[in-house]
Amino acid sequence: MDMTPRKSKKAKPAQPTPPPPPQPPVFGKDPVPSKNNTYAKAAVRRPPQQQPPSRPQAPAAPAAVAIAPASKPSGKKRRARHTCHGASRRGVQLTPPAGSSIRAAHVSPAMLAEINTHLQSDVKSDVILEHAEDSGSGIFIAASRVPTSSETACVLKHIRRLITVAGVVPIKSTPVTSTSYLKVIDVPMVPAEPKVWQSTQRSAFTNALSISPVGKELSIAIKHAVRFMRTSAHSDTCVAWIDIHDSVAGTSARSYINKTIVIGGRNCQIRGAAPRPGSALCTRCMRWGHHSSVCRSKGIRCPLCGLPHSEDAHSTYCAHSKRDPDARSCVNCCAAGKTKRDHSATDTSCPFWQNRFDRDWLRRQFPKK
């Protein structure tokens, strides 16, 4: 018996278990992997394992209902069809008594300086009165901003103290507003002579407004004297044209339009009228189409003769230059090449004055070169 020891066989180390082969595609969506794919690539493409269902949670508080923000009004304001914008509101509009000769020249810079001192001491105001200028039949005192009612009352009090007015009626302050144009149709005509018909018709119309509920409110807002126009030579009705104080948006005009006033037992309807403000006449160069505040002329023009001096100095200037002071020459007719120009720029017989409401006609007189 061979007693030689035999070499024992070494145990081989255990081989790692290979990963399971890739699962077949679910529902046939994934393509079958090719034979050259590795196990690592197959493991990456393996579909994710389904997570166990989560525990039920307490119901969350209901979400707040989202409220859409209110739409902001557009920046474009509504344009009023029957309203024209007024002058600048940065100032005080004074109205002297009818027939008075008080003009802007009576309001001196020393008066304005004194009133500014009273504004600072009496009402603790920082508004500054700058200058005074003629505005129609009244006086406009320009200010650094829009004055309040208390500041306007303070200015009016000291204006009445500094400027004496002959008579009982004092100087008044008129609010600077826009103007809306209305008309009342089918107004019964009052039989009267042609020379006094307007005044007689106006008196009857005013009495009718004082009786009517709508007319009472309308009479308070009337800005200028009511004008009347016959519808025809043989008609027994007329049209009343009314100008009222209004806002820029024409709120008051819209509240009166389509309402009815009883005049002489007849229902008369209020309608909106087309605004015809006409073209502006510059008081510096006496030309039509722009205001004196934006005039580009270097000097002033006389409305009587068109020469470079003021109307007040017309007689003195003509005496020094040996010109006839009664001679007239229209600035606009001379510039337009009209044959008839022997009248002043503010004469009612001037064709420019007669066509002041026709802006197209005025534009055609000076074509662009």
Summary of the structure (lengths in Angstrom):
residues: 369
radius of gyration: 44.0
end to end distance: 143.0
largest distance: 173.0
contacts: 826
relative contact order: 0.09
helix: 26%
strand: 17%
